[in-house]
Amino acid sequence: KKIRSLEEKSKVQQKNESESLELVDTYDRKASLLRQLISRLKAEERRLQGSIDTTRVTLQTLDHQLAFLKDHYARYVRSIYRSGRYLDLELLLTAASWNQFAIRSEYLRRFTDQRRRDAQHIAAKTRQVESSQSRAQRQLNEERRLIAEKGAEEDRLASLAADRREVLRRIRKDKKLLGQQIQRQQRAAREMEQMIADLVEKDRIKKEK
């Protein structure tokens, strides 16, 4: 009866061991998937950071271009409005003919228009790059939030797996001890059966005499 009770207890331990093993495997699989996800998130984080760094350099370049354009145009304006005289009057006095005056006026008008278009183009490009940088920064912040979130989840799974492995270790230790106890009980039962059999045989022999 005692052996049967120990065997029933051993079955329960075997079931607990199987369940713990399954849990450990589940935790390990989830942790592995999380590590893969975190690896991809970090790769995306690096890509976004590179993109932001590139746009920062692009913005600096555009700022320099715009500063150069403003400086160049300012120097141009100062050169054509010397001593407070109007451009049209200077062109008229220095032109050899009305035709030359018209050509110079048209050139300066186009020059001014072109500089204005250049400035507008740089400003539009700057807004576009700033918008791209802002979008990339938001994405980067989200990637970092996800990395932190998934990292915490990975730590939690690692802790659960470690706890379950400790439970598994204790189950296996108890299972081993129980197995040894069952073996001792079985051996004692066999020895008892043999002793009884020997006594019966001795009693039979004695009666026959």
C-alpha positions in Angstrom: 0.0 0.0 0.0 2.8 2.4 0.9 4.6 1.6 -2.4 1.4 2.3 -4.3 1.1 5.6 -2.6 4.7 6.5 -3.4 4.1 5.4 -7.1 1.1 7.7 -7.2 3.2 10.6 -5.9 5.8 9.8 -8.5 3.2 10.1 -11.2 2.2 13.5 -9.9 5.8 14.6 -9.9 6.3 13.3 -13.4 3.3 15.4 -14.5 4.6 18.5 -12.7 8.0 17.9 -14.4 6.4 17.7 -17.8 4.3 20.9 -17.2 7.4 22.8 -15.9 9.4 21.7 -18.9 6.7 22.8 -21.3 6.5 26.2 -19.5 10.3 26.6 -19.7 10.2 25.8 -23.4 7.4 28.3 -23.9 9.3 31.0 -22.1 12.4 30.3 -24.1 10.6 30.4 -27.4 8.9 33.7 -26.5 12.3 35.2 -25.3 13.9 34.1 -28.5 11.2 35.8 -30.6 11.5 38.9 -28.5 15.3 39.0 -29.0 14.8 38.8 -32.7 12.2 41.6 -32.6 14.5 43.8 -30.4 17.4 43.1 -32.9 15.2 44.4 -35.8 14.0 47.4 -33.7 17.6 48.3 -32.9 18.6 48.0 -36.6 15.7 50.4 -37.4 16.8 52.7 -34.6 20.2 52.9 -36.1 18.8 53.6 -39.6 16.5 56.4 -38.3 19.4 57.9 -36.3 21.5 57.8 -39.5 18.7 59.5 -41.4 18.4 62.2 -38.7 22.1 62.8 -38.8 22.0 63.1 -42.6 19.1 65.6 -42.5 20.9 67.6 -39.9 23.9 67.9 -42.2 21.5 68.8 -45.1 19.9 71.5 -43.0 23.3 73.0 -42.2 24.2 73.0 -45.9 21.0 74.7 -46.8 21.5 77.3 -44.1 25.0 78.0 -45.5 23.6 78.3 -49.0 20.9 80.7 -47.9 23.3 82.7 -45.9 25.7 82.9 -48.9 22.8 83.9 -51.2 21.7 86.7 -48.8 25.2 88.0 -48.4 25.8 87.8 -52.2 22.6 89.6 -52.9 23.3 92.2 -50.2 26.7 93.0 -51.7 25.0 93.2 -55.1 22.4 95.7 -53.9 25.1 97.8 -52.2 27.1 97.8 -55.4 24.3 99.0 -57.7 22.9 101.6 -55.3 26.1 103.6 -54.7 25.8 107.1 -53.2 22.1 106.9 -52.9 21.4 107.1 -56.6 18.6 105.0 -58.2 19.6 102.1 -60.4 17.5 103.3 -63.4 19.3 106.7 -63.4 22.7 105.1 -63.2 21.9 102.7 -66.0 20.6 105.6 -68.1 23.7 107.7 -67.6 26.1 104.8 -68.3 24.2 103.2 -71.1 25.4 103.9 -74.7 21.9 103.7 -76.0 18.3 103.1 -75.0 18.6 99.5 -76.2 21.6 98.9 -73.9 19.6 100.5 -71.1 16.7 98.1 -71.7 19.0 95.1 -71.9 20.7 96.0 -68.6 17.4 96.6 -66.9 16.1 93.3 -68.1 19.3 91.5 -66.9 19.1 93.0 -63.5 15.4 92.2 -63.2 16.1 88.6 -64.1 19.1 88.5 -61.8 16.9 89.7 -58.9 14.1 87.3 -59.8 16.5 84.4 -60.0 17.9 85.2 -56.6 14.4 85.4 -55.2 13.6 82.0 -56.8 16.8 80.5 -55.4 15.9 81.7 -51.9 12.4 80.4 -52.2 13.7 77.0 -53.4 16.1 76.8 -50.5 13.4 77.8 -48.0 11.0 75.1 -49.5 13.8 72.5 -49.4 14.5 73.5 -45.8 10.9 73.0 -44.8 10.8 69.6 -46.5 13.9 68.4 -44.8 12.8 69.7 -41.4 9.5 67.9 -41.9 11.4 64.7 -42.8 13.6 65.1 -39.8 10.7 65.7 -37.5 8.9 62.6 -38.8 12.1 60.5 -38.4 12.5 61.8 -34.9 9.0 60.7 -33.9 9.6 57.3 -35.4 12.9 57.1 -33.6 11.2 57.9 -30.3 8.6 55.2 -30.9 11.3 52.7 -31.8 13.1 53.5 -28.5 9.9 53.2 -26.6 9.2 49.7 -28.1 12.8 48.6 -27.5 12.5 49.6 -23.8 9.0 47.9 -23.6 10.2 44.7 -25.3 13.4 44.7 -23.3 11.4 44.8 -20.1 9.2 42.0 -21.4 12.3 39.9 -22.2 13.6 40.5 -18.6 10.3 39.4 -17.2 10.3 36.2 -19.3 13.9 35.5 -18.3 12.9 35.8 -14.6 9.9 33.5 -15.1 12.0 31.0 -16.9 14.7 31.1 -14.2 12.0 30.6 -11.5 10.5 27.7 -13.4 13.9 26.1 -13.9 14.4 26.3 -10.1 11.0 24.6 -9.6 12.1 22.0 -12.2 15.3 21.4 -10.4 13.5 20.8 -7.1 11.0 18.5 -8.8 13.7 16.4 -10.3 15.6 16.3 -7.0 12.4 15.2 -5.2 11.6 12.8 -8.0 15.1 11.2 -7.6 14.7 10.9 -3.9 11.2 9.4 -4.3 12.5 6.9 -6.8 15.2 5.9 -4.4 12.6 5.6 -1.6 10.4 3.4 -3.9 13.4 1.2 -4.7 14.1 0.8 -1.0 10.5 0.0 -0.3 10.3 -2.5 -3.1 13.6 -4.1 -2.0 12.3 -4.3 1.6 9.0 -5.8 0.3 10.9 -8.5 -1.7 13.1 -9.2 1.3 10.0 -9.5 3.5 8.3 -11.8 0.9 11.5 -13.9 0.8 11.6 -14.1 4.6 8.0 -15.2 4.7 8.6 -17.7 2.0 11.7 -19.1 3.9 9.7 -19.4 7.1 6.9 -21.2 5.3 9.4 -23.6 3.7 11.1 -24.2 7.1 7.7 -24.8 8.7 6.7 -27.2 5.9 10.0 -29.2 6.2 9.6 -29.3 10.0 6.0 -30.7 9.7 7.2 -33.4 7.2 9.7 -34.7 9.7 
